[in-house]
Amino acid sequence: MKNKIIYLAVMCAYTTVALAQSDVDALRYSNTPALGTTARSIGLVGAVGALGADPSVVQSNPAGLAQYKTNIFDFSLGTNTQKNQSSYLDGLKKNSSTFNPELSAVNLIFTERKIKRGNPTTTGWVNVNFQLGYNRSASFNRNMSFKGVSNNSYTDYVASFVEGLDYSALESNQEQQNQGYYYFENMFWYTYLIDSSSNKNYVPTYDKALGGIGQRGQIVSQGGMNEFNIAYAANYEHKLYLGVAINLSNVNYSEKNTFSETDNALTGNNWNSFEFSRNLQTSGYGVGGRLGIIFRPNANLRFGGTLHTPTKLILTDNYSDALSVQYDEGGSEELKTMEKKFSYSVVTPTKYGLQGAYLFGKKGFISEEIESIDYSLMNLSSDATLFEDVNDNIATKYSNTTNLKIGAEYVLNSFRLRTGFATIGNPLSSGSEYSRRIISGGFGIQEKRWALDVGMSKDIVSDVYVPYTIPGITPQGVSNSLMGTRLMVTVTSKF
């Protein structure tokens, strides 16, 4: 299995060094709130569950698909921009950004209406709808960089990590030197970044009395999760709507984590600087389901409820580490670990949702959604490895939380004006280092045979990343402020 530094790819809160597949892997693929895959739903910050008649409801409440009365084809194109500002140690701020075009959704919805004597019937099951679709469910694109001067070193962490090991476990043979080291700690030992003070006790080789260590880091993550949806919905007398969806997920995630240090210039006869990089590629697939119901007591009110089953993801990690060291006397070393592969599964928690909407006739509406997710129920498993300790950590580290989404639309003839606000709950059972708020807006033109919608959302996130931890020392965190902007256009054909 691998050792890796985990990055807040899902903007998850307070993260530190994690060993092997960890709780952060589970959280990355579980903390994926449905914030819209069409321009209309993005403008309403995803609060469309009770409203229906939007293809993106397959990610929140599939019963809403039954409110379509015609066949629909739509596609959504957009961009996703992330701007991250980081502050580390001495308060120096570093800015970094990413920009990615996106194909957010392609959906085809077929409607079969019950006809009696040439007219649509109003009793019994008046129509059934079937959807085939592709919808993006998460984006992992982010770029974070930081630098500062520390009174300790990453080599302190490595020395504490190998504490208790016999030094023979750190020695390298000719095979490792030629083909790649087994583990990252073997490289730190070989390059004399750590040394033994006695058998099974280790120390870093820099001189702590001669001043601070210059540190610099960058973490670039890319990829996302996509869903291929098959959904069925039925309409009973325009009062009760039922829906079910099967979701086939595709996962693609990559991360490059680079951390470097420069020793104090007063220190001699050891290392001058090093750069340590960790590379991870994750791919996989999964399956899950959603059930939904909407009740329409009158023309103005709609109430909905949803159950999202756990999704089981089958994942494969490919990973490796590299270490480059420059010595005071001018020499250098370039080392790497062997390329490794590990397969495992992640089970995401069940999600429950309630939705409501009030329609002001043909003038517009207000909609609201609340979701409940118990992240302590996330689970990792593998045929080759027991994850009992990881799953026990998940059960205590995470808790139940709620997401709240509110949207509104104003209608003027064929023109629509939209806005929304959402707050995403902190999945951690303790700590307040994480916050996430989304504001959105958009407009659209709805005609009899076609529609054009434009939506934009601003994702405002605060979180903390910890490069490493040393026993008995307060962790040094990187404070991040992230501003994400999604811009989307959806074209809809009604036939």
ZAMARGU-4260 file (C-alpha; in steps of 0.2 Angstrom, whole numbers, plus 5000, padded with zeros to 4 digits):
<rodrens>
0) 5000/5000/5000 | 5005/5018/4998 | 5010/5032/5010 | 5003/5049/5004 | 5000/5067/5009
5) 4982/5070/5006 | 4976/5086/4998 | 4959/5094/5001 | 4953/5090/4983 | 4935/5090/4989
10) 4938/5105/5000 | 4934/5095/5015 | 4941/5104/5030 | 4956/5100/5041 | 4968/5088/5033
15) 4985/5082/5038 | 4997/5068/5033 | 4987/5052/5029 | 4994/5034/5027 | 4988/5023/5014
20) 4970/5024/5008 | 4962/5034/5021 | 4946/5043/5027 | 4950/5058/5015 | 4948/5046/5000
25) 4931/5041/5006 | 4926/5059/5009 | 4932/5065/4992 | 4920/5054/4984 | 4906/5056/4997
30) 4905/5075/4999 | 4897/5079/4982 | 4882/5089/4984 | 4870/5091/4969 | 4872/5109/4965
35) 4866/5108/4947 | 4871/5101/4930 | 4860/5113/4919 | 4861/5132/4918 | 4843/5133/4926
40) 4848/5122/4941 | 4864/5131/4943 | 4855/5148/4944 | 4844/5140/4957 | 4860/5133/4966
45) 4852/5115/4963 | 4836/5119/4973 | 4825/5110/4959 | 4820/5094/4968 | 4802/5099/4971
50) 4800/5109/4955 | 4805/5095/4943 | 4805/5098/4924 | 4824/5099/4924 | 4835/5085/4919
55) 4847/5088/4934 | 4833/5082/4946 | 4840/5065/4942 | 4853/5070/4955 | 4841/5076/4968
60) 4823/5070/4966 | 4820/5059/4950 | 4801/5060/4953 | 4802/5078/4946 | 4805/5070/4929
65) 4787/5065/4928 | 4782/5084/4927 | 4788/5084/4909 | 4774/5084/4896 | 4785/5083/4880
70) 4801/5074/4875 | 4816/5083/4879 | 4834/5084/4873 | 4847/5096/4881 | 4865/5098/4883
75) 4875/5110/4894 | 4892/5117/4892 | 4902/5128/4904 | 4918/5133/4912 | 4925/5130/4930
80) 4937/5143/4937 | 4946/5140/4954 | 4956/5154/4962 | 4965/5149/4979 | 4974/5161/4991
85) 4984/5152/5004 | 4993/5159/5020 | 5006/5149/5029 | 5017/5152/5044 | 5023/5170/5042
90) 5007/5175/5034 | 5014/5177/5016 | 4999/5175/5004 | 5001/5164/4988 | 4988/5164/4974
95) 4985/5150/4962 | 4971/5146/4950 | 4964/5133/4938 | 4953/5135/4923 | 4943/5120/4915
100) 4930/5119/4901 | 4916/5106/4905 | 4903/5096/4897 | 4891/5096/4911 | 4876/5087/4905
105) 4868/5078/4890 | 4851/5071/4893 | 4837/5063/4883 | 4819/5062/4891 | 4805/5052/4883
110) 4787/5056/4888 | 4772/5044/4886 | 4756/5052/4890 | 4739/5043/4892 | 4727/5048/4879
115) 4708/5045/4879 | 4697/5050/4865 | 4711/5061/4857 | 4714/5071/4873 | 4727/5068/4888
120) 4718/5059/4902 | 4717/5067/4919 | 4714/5052/4930 | 4725/5038/4935 | 4743/5037/4929
125) 4742/5051/4916 | 4760/5050/4910 | 4777/5040/4912 | 4794/5047/4908 | 4811/5039/4904
130) 4828/5047/4905 | 4845/5043/4898 | 4858/5055/4903 | 4876/5060/4907 | 4878/5072/4921
135) 4894/5078/4930 | 4893/5075/4949 | 4909/5082/4955 | 4925/5092/4950 | 4941/5089/4959
140) 4951/5103/4950 | 4961/5114/4961 | 4979/5122/4963 | 4986/5127/4979 | 5003/5134/4983
145) 5011/5140/4999 | 5028/5145/5006 | 5036/5151/5023 | 5050/5149/5035 | 5047/5135/5049
150) 5056/5131/5065 | 5054/5112/5061 | 5056/5101/5045 | 5047/5088/5036 | 5062/5077/5040
155) 5056/5078/5058 | 5040/5070/5053 | 5049/5056/5043 | 5060/5053/5058 | 5045/5051/5070
160) 5036/5041/5056 | 5050/5027/5056 | 5052/5027/5075 | 5053/5010/5081 | 5059/5002/5065
165) 5075/4993/5065 | 5087/5002/5053 | 5089/4987/5042 | 5071/4990/5036 | 5077/5007/5029
170) 5092/5000/5020 | 5091/4998/5002 | 5098/4985/4991 | 5104/4986/4973 | 5087/4982/4966
175) 5080/4997/4974 | 5094/5008/4969 | 5092/5003/4951 | 5073/5001/4949 | 5065/5011/4963
180) 5064/5011/4982 | 5050/5002/4991 | 5045/5016/5002 | 5048/5035/5003 | 5057/5033/5020
185) 5070/5022/5012 | 5075/5037/5001 | 5076/5049/5016 | 5087/5037/5025 | 5098/5034/5009
190) 5101/5052/5006 | 5105/5056/5025 | 5090/5067/5028 | 5087/5057/5043 | 5100/5047/5054
195) 5099/5035/5069 | 5103/5041/5086 | 5102/5023/5092 | 5094/5007/5086 | 5076/5011/5082
200) 5077/5029/5086 | 5080/5042/5072 | 5083/5061/5071 | 5083/5074/5057 | 5101/5079/5051
205) 5098/5098/5051 | 5104/5109/5065 | 5088/5117/5074 | 5099/5130/5083 | 5105/5139/5067
210) 5088/5146/5061 | 5073/5142/5051 | 5069/5130/5037 | 5063/5138/5021 | 5048/5128/5015
215) 5038/5128/4999 | 5023/5117/4993 | 5011/5115/4978 | 4997/5103/4976 | 4988/5101/4960
220) 4973/5090/4958 | 4963/5087/4943 | 4948/5076/4938 | 4930/5073/4943 | 4915/5061/4944
225) 4903/5058/4931 | 4886/5049/4931 | 4877/5040/4917 | 4859/5040/4923 | 4844/5029/4919
230) 4828/5035/4927 | 4809/5031/4926 | 4796/5043/4933 | 4777/5042/4934 | 4763/5055/4936
235) 4747/5051/4945 | 4733/5064/4942 | 4746/5078/4943 | 4745/5076/4962 | 4758/5062/4965
240) 4775/5060/4956 | 4786/5045/4959 | 4803/5042/4952 | 4818/5030/4953 | 4835/5032/4945
245) 4850/5020/4943 | 4867/5029/4942 | 4883/5022/4935 | 4898/5033/4941 | 4915/5035/4933
250) 4929/5042/4944 | 4945/5050/4937 | 4957/5059/4950 | 4975/5064/4949 | 4986/5073/4962
255) 5004/5080/4962 | 5010/5085/4979 | 5027/5094/4979 | 5035/5099/4995 | 5053/5107/4996
260) 5064/5113/5009 | 5080/5124/5010 | 5091/5122/5025 | 5098/5137/5034 | 5113/5144/5026
265) 5123/5143/5042 | 5122/5124/5042 | 5136/5115/5033 | 5141/5097/5029 | 5124/5091/5026
270) 5110/5094/5014 | 5106/5111/5006 | 5089/5108/4999 | 5077/5094/4994 | 5061/5092/4984
275) 5049/5078/4988 | 5035/5074/4976 | 5020/5062/4977 | 5010/5057/4962 | 4993/5048/4962
280) 4981/5043/4949 | 4964/5036/4954 | 4952/5028/4942 | 4936/5018/4945 | 4918/5015/4943
285) 4903/5013/4954 | 4884/5011/4955 | 4870/5018/4966 | 4852/5023/4966 | 4839/5036/4970
290) 4821/5036/4975 | 4810/5051/4975 | 4792/5057/4978 | 4783/5073/4975 | 4766/5078/4982
295) 4756/5092/4974 | 4741/5097/4985 | 4736/5112/4975 | 4742/5122/4960 | 4754/5132/4972
300) 4762/5120/4984 | 4774/5105/4980 | 4783/5094/4993 | 4796/5081/4990 | 4806/5068/4998
305) 4821/5058/4992 | 4832/5043/4997 | 4849/5042/4989 | 4856/5024/4992 | 4875/5022/4996
310) 4886/5021/4980 | 4899/5008/4980 | 4915/5013/4970 | 4928/5001/4964 | 4944/5011/4963
315) 4962/5008/4958 | 4977/5019/4964 | 4993/5021/4954 | 5006/5030/4964 | 5024/5034/4966
320) 5036/5046/4975 | 5052/5055/4970 | 5065/5064/4980 | 5079/5076/4974 | 5092/5082/4986
325) 5106/5095/4984 | 5120/5094/4996 | 5131/5108/5004 | 5147/5102/4995 | 5138/5102/4978
330) 5133/5084/4975 | 5115/5079/4972 | 5104/5063/4972 | 5089/5059/4961 | 5078/5045/4968
335) 5061/5038/4965 | 5050/5024/4972 | 5043/5009/4962 | 5027/5012/4953 | 5013/5004/4963
340) 4995/4999/4961 | 4982/4996/4974 | 4963/4992/4972 | 4950/4995/4985 | 4932/5000/4987
345) 4923/5015/4994 | 4905/5015/5000 | 4897/5032/5002 | 4884/5036/5015 | 4865/5036/5012
350) 4858/5054/5009 | 4840/5059/5014 | 4832/5075/5007 | 4816/5085/5009 | 4811/5098/4996
355) 4797/5111/4995 | 4792/5125/4983 | 4778/5138/4982 | 4773/5144/4965 | 4766/5162/4963
360) 4755/5157/4948 | 4764/5160/4932 | 4775/5174/4940 | 4788/5163/4948 | 4792/5153/4963
365) 4803/5150/4978 | 4810/5133/4981 | 4820/5125/4996 | 4830/5109/4999 | 4838/5101/5014
370) 4849/5086/5014 | 4855/5075/5028 | 4871/5065/5026 | 4880/5055/5040 | 4898/5054/5035
375) 4902/5043/5049 | 4895/5029/5039 | 4908/5030/5025 | 4917/5014/5022 | 4933/5007/5014
380) 4937/4989/5010 | 4948/4978/5000 | 4952/4960/4997 | 4970/4963/5002 | 4970/4974/5016
385) 4959/4976/5032 | 4953/4994/5034 | 4946/4992/5052 | 4957/5006/5059 | 4952/5018/5045
390) 4934/5014/5047 | 4935/5016/5066 | 4943/5033/5063 | 4929/5038/5051 | 4916/5033/5064
395) 4923/5045/5077 | 4930/5059/5066 | 4914/5062/5055 | 4896/5065/5059 | 4879/5069/5052
400) 4877/5086/5044 | 4865/5095/5033 | 4865/5105/5017 | 4853/5119/5014 | 4848/5126/4996
405) 4836/5140/4992 | 4832/5146/4975 | 4819/5158/4967 | 4813/5163/4949 | 4804/5178/4942
410) 4794/5175/4926 | 4790/5189/4914 | 4782/5181/4898 | 4796/5170/4891 | 4810/5177/4901
415) 4816/5170/4917 | 4827/5178/4931 | 4834/5167/4944 | 4845/5167/4960 | 4850/5155/4974
420) 4860/5152/4990 | 4867/5136/4998 | 4877/5132/5013 | 4886/5115/5014 | 4888/5107/5031
425) 4904/5103/5039 | 4907/5084/5039 | 4919/5084/5054 | 4912/5080/5071 | 4922/5093/5079
430) 4932/5109/5072 | 4926/5124/5063 | 4940/5125/5050 | 4929/5122/5036 | 4915/5133/5028
435) 4907/5133/5011 | 4894/5145/5004 | 4887/5146/4986 | 4878/5161/4978 | 4871/5159/4961
440) 4861/5168/4948 | 4855/5166/4930 | 4842/5170/4917 | 4833/5160/4903 | 4821/5161/4888
445) 4808/5148/4887 | 4798/5145/4871 | 4786/5132/4865 | 4799/5121/4856 | 4816/5127/4863
450) 4824/5135/4878 | 4840/5144/4881 | 4847/5146/4899 | 4863/5154/4906 | 4868/5151/4924
455) 4883/5156/4936 | 4888/5151/4953 | 4901/5158/4966 | 4908/5144/4977 | 4916/5152/4993
460) 4926/5140/5003 | 4938/5141/5018 | 4948/5126/5024 | 4965/5121/5031 | 4978/5110/5024
465) 4992/5103/5036 | 5008/5097/5026 | 5014/5086/5040 | 5013/5083/5059 | 5026/5080/5072
470) 5021/5071/5088 | 5020/5084/5103 | 5021/5099/5092 | 5006/5109/5086 | 5003/5107/5067
475) 5007/5121/5055 | 4992/5123/5044 | 4990/5132/5027 | 4974/5143/5028 | 4965/5143/5011
480) 4952/5154/5004 | 4945/5147/4988 | 4933/5156/4976 | 4926/5145/4962 | 4916/5151/4948
485) 4905/5140/4937 | 4897/5148/4921 | 4886/5137/4911 | 4874/5138/4895 | 4861/5125/4892
490) 4851/5123/4876 | 4835/5113/4876 | 4825/5106/4862 | 4807/5100/4865 | 4799/5088/4853
</rodrens>
